[in-house]
Amino acid sequence: MSQPQRTVFVEDAVGWLQRQPVMEGCSVFTSMPDVSELSPMTLPDWKRWTVDTAALVLDKTPDDGVAIIYQTDIKVDRLWIDKAHLAQCAADRTGHNLLWHKVVCRFPAGNISYGRPAYSHVLCFSRSIKPDLARSTPDVLPALGHMTWSRAMGLHAARMAVKFIATHTRSHTVVDPFCGVGTALAVANEAGLHAIGVELSRKRAQKSRNLDLQKLETHPPDAEEDPDG
């Protein structure tokens, strides 16, 4: 098998996706930006943008692939914003089925979180794939695993998602159109899959090209570290 490749484009993810045909041979694993990252977009506009963008991601995923969306809810003015609901709204629009919805604990169960919720969602959608029940995995993951920064995917969650792509699809490439510093891309390469990322920040894009999982696990960064810093 050829050495897995990692390619990162520095540009707007929505524009990049709009130019792509259906990405044959690919599955998508991504986490879309929070409203705080798209300032000065208003909350209602961000909700619409999130549904529209998730629908675009799903439409570009081939029928024999999957789109896995990793999101952490937010609280705005003490009100809960359910990002899993927004992803499901997009899937209802595009005709994708929800294969599974897993919860990943960000803090140990039983603790109270006053800011961001204590768990993240990982949702898997497809038009034609059906999961092999004999290879089911837990619906609740007890920990995220090492993170490149406070809003990154955790390694445990990322490996679970990429393993599903590797074992349940014929995809040879994982695409992350909001790749940040490249957790999904590095985990895809670790699993022997090619990886394509898109990132608007040139600094984050460079980090995503060079992310070394062994180094991350040996010397994890400060969880609050700004990846643009």
C-alpha positions as CSV (number, residue, x, y, z in Angstrom):
1,M,0.0,0.0,0.0
2,S,1.3,3.5,-0.9
3,Q,2.3,5.9,1.9
4,P,-0.8,7.9,2.9
5,Q,-0.7,11.4,1.7
6,R,-1.8,14.6,3.5
7,T,-2.9,17.7,1.5
8,V,-4.1,20.9,3.0
9,F,-5.6,23.8,1.1
10,V,-5.5,27.3,2.5
11,E,-8.9,28.8,1.6
12,D,-12.5,29.2,2.6
13,A,-14.1,25.7,3.2
14,V,-17.5,26.6,1.8
15,G,-16.1,27.9,-1.4
16,W,-13.9,24.9,-1.8
17,L,-16.7,22.5,-1.2
18,Q,-19.0,24.3,-3.6
19,R,-16.4,23.8,-6.4
20,Q,-16.1,20.1,-5.8
21,P,-18.1,17.3,-7.5
22,V,-19.3,14.5,-5.3
23,M,-16.0,13.3,-3.7
24,E,-15.9,9.7,-4.9
25,G,-13.7,7.5,-2.8
26,C,-13.9,9.8,0.2
27,S,-15.6,10.0,3.5
28,V,-15.8,13.2,5.5
29,F,-14.9,13.7,9.2
30,T,-15.2,17.3,10.4
31,S,-16.2,19.8,13.0
32,M,-17.8,23.0,11.9
33,P,-16.9,26.4,13.4
34,D,-18.8,27.8,16.4
35,V,-20.5,31.1,16.3
36,S,-17.7,32.6,18.4
37,E,-15.3,31.8,15.5
38,L,-17.5,33.5,12.9
39,S,-17.9,36.9,14.5
40,P,-19.7,39.3,13.8
41,M,-22.3,36.7,12.5
42,T,-25.4,36.7,14.6
43,L,-26.6,33.6,16.4
44,P,-29.7,33.1,14.0
45,D,-27.5,33.6,11.0
46,W,-24.9,31.2,12.4
47,K,-27.6,28.5,12.9
48,R,-28.7,28.9,9.3
49,W,-25.1,28.9,8.1
50,T,-24.4,25.7,10.1
51,V,-27.4,23.8,8.6
52,D,-26.6,25.0,5.1
53,T,-22.9,24.1,5.4
54,A,-23.6,20.7,7.0
55,A,-26.1,20.0,4.1
56,L,-23.3,21.0,1.6
57,V,-20.9,18.6,3.3
58,L,-23.4,15.8,3.1
59,D,-24.2,16.5,-0.5
60,K,-20.5,16.2,-1.5
61,T,-20.2,12.9,0.4
62,P,-20.6,9.9,-2.0
63,D,-23.5,7.5,-1.3
64,D,-21.1,4.7,-0.4
65,G,-19.2,6.9,2.1
66,V,-20.1,8.5,5.4
67,A,-20.0,12.0,6.8
68,I,-19.1,12.1,10.5
69,I,-19.7,15.4,12.3
70,Y,-18.1,16.2,15.6
71,Q,-19.6,19.1,17.6
72,T,-19.8,20.5,21.1
73,D,-22.9,22.3,22.1
74,I,-22.8,25.9,23.4
75,K,-24.7,27.9,26.0
76,V,-25.7,31.4,25.0
77,D,-27.3,33.7,27.6
78,R,-27.9,30.6,29.7
79,L,-29.8,28.9,26.8
80,W,-28.6,25.6,25.3
81,I,-27.8,25.5,21.6
82,D,-28.0,21.8,20.4
83,K,-25.6,21.4,17.5
84,A,-26.6,17.8,16.9
85,H,-30.1,19.1,16.1
86,L,-28.6,21.4,13.5
87,A,-26.7,18.5,11.9
88,Q,-29.8,16.4,11.8
89,C,-31.8,19.2,10.2
90,A,-29.2,19.2,7.4
91,A,-29.5,15.4,7.0
92,D,-33.3,15.6,6.8
93,R,-32.9,18.1,4.0
94,T,-30.4,16.0,2.0
95,G,-32.0,12.6,2.6
96,H,-29.1,11.1,4.7
97,N,-29.7,8.5,7.4
98,L,-28.3,8.8,10.9
99,L,-26.2,5.6,11.4
100,W,-25.2,6.4,14.9
101,H,-25.0,9.3,17.5
102,K,-22.3,8.9,20.1
103,V,-21.5,11.1,23.1
104,V,-18.0,11.7,24.2
105,C,-17.4,12.9,27.8
106,R,-15.3,16.1,28.0
107,F,-15.3,15.8,31.8
108,P,-15.9,12.7,34.1
109,A,-19.6,11.9,34.4
110,G,-21.3,13.4,37.4
111,N,-19.5,16.7,37.3
112,I,-21.2,20.0,36.7
113,S,-20.0,22.3,33.8
114,Y,-21.0,25.9,33.8
115,G,-19.6,27.0,30.5
116,R,-19.4,24.6,27.6
117,P,-21.3,21.3,28.1
118,A,-19.5,18.3,29.6
119,Y,-19.8,16.2,26.4
120,S,-19.5,16.4,22.7
121,H,-21.6,14.8,19.9
122,V,-20.2,12.6,17.1
123,L,-22.9,11.8,14.5
124,C,-22.4,9.6,11.4
125,F,-24.6,10.0,8.3
126,S,-24.8,8.1,5.0
127,R,-27.3,7.6,2.2
128,S,-26.5,3.9,1.7
129,I,-24.1,2.5,4.3
130,K,-25.5,0.5,7.1
131,P,-23.3,-0.3,10.1
132,D,-22.3,-3.9,10.9
133,L,-23.9,-4.5,14.3
134,A,-21.4,-7.2,15.0
135,R,-18.7,-4.5,15.1
136,S,-20.6,-2.0,17.2
137,T,-18.8,0.3,19.6
138,P,-19.9,2.0,22.8
139,D,-22.4,4.9,22.4
140,V,-20.7,6.8,25.2
141,L,-17.0,7.3,25.2
142,P,-15.6,8.1,28.6
143,A,-12.9,10.5,27.5
144,L,-11.9,12.6,24.5
145,G,-8.2,11.8,24.5
146,H,-5.4,14.2,23.9
147,M,-6.3,17.5,22.3
148,T,-4.3,19.9,20.2
149,W,-6.2,22.8,21.8
150,S,-9.4,23.4,23.8
151,R,-11.8,23.2,20.8
152,A,-10.0,20.4,18.9
153,M,-11.2,16.9,18.4
154,G,-9.9,14.5,21.0
155,L,-7.7,11.7,19.8
156,H,-9.9,8.9,21.3
157,A,-13.0,10.2,19.5
158,A,-11.1,10.8,16.3
159,R,-9.7,7.3,16.2
160,M,-13.1,5.8,16.8
161,A,-14.5,7.8,13.9
162,V,-11.7,7.0,11.4
163,K,-11.8,3.4,12.4
164,F,-15.4,3.3,11.4
165,I,-14.6,4.8,8.0
166,A,-11.8,2.3,7.5
167,T,-13.9,-0.7,8.4
168,H,-17.3,0.2,7.0
169,T,-16.6,2.0,3.8
170,R,-14.3,1.6,0.8
171,S,-13.1,5.2,1.2
172,H,-9.4,5.7,0.6
173,T,-9.4,9.3,1.7
174,V,-10.7,11.3,4.7
175,V,-11.7,14.9,4.0
176,D,-11.9,17.5,6.7
177,P,-13.0,20.9,5.2
178,F,-12.6,22.6,8.6
179,C,-9.3,20.9,9.5
180,G,-7.9,23.4,12.1
181,V,-4.6,22.0,13.2
182,G,-5.2,18.6,11.6
183,T,-6.3,16.0,14.2
184,A,-8.6,14.3,11.7
185,L,-6.0,14.3,9.0
186,A,-3.2,12.9,11.2
187,V,-5.5,10.1,12.5
188,A,-6.6,9.2,8.9
189,N,-2.9,8.9,7.9
190,E,-2.2,6.8,11.0
191,A,-5.0,4.4,9.8
192,G,-3.4,4.2,6.4
193,L,-5.9,6.6,4.6
194,H,-5.1,9.6,2.6
195,A,-6.3,12.9,4.0
196,I,-7.4,16.2,2.5
197,G,-8.0,19.3,4.7
198,V,-9.1,22.9,4.1
199,E,-8.2,25.7,6.5
200,L,-8.6,29.4,6.2
201,S,-5.8,30.2,8.6
202,R,-2.4,29.8,7.0
203,K,-0.8,29.2,10.5
204,R,-3.2,26.5,11.3
205,A,-2.9,24.9,7.9
206,Q,0.9,24.7,8.3
207,K,0.4,23.0,11.7
208,S,-2.1,20.6,10.2
209,R,0.4,19.5,7.6
210,N,3.0,18.7,10.3
211,L,0.9,17.4,13.2
212,D,2.7,14.4,14.7
213,L,0.4,12.2,16.8
214,Q,3.3,10.6,18.7
215,K,4.6,14.0,19.7
216,L,1.1,15.1,20.7
217,E,0.6,12.1,22.9
218,T,4.1,12.4,24.5
219,H,4.0,16.2,25.0
220,P,0.4,17.3,24.9
221,P,0.0,21.2,24.6
222,D,-1.9,23.4,27.0
223,A,-5.6,22.7,26.4
224,E,-6.3,26.4,26.1
225,E,-3.4,27.1,23.7
226,D,-4.5,29.2,20.7
227,P,-3.4,27.3,17.5
228,D,-3.0,30.6,15.8
229,G,-0.6,31.7,18.4
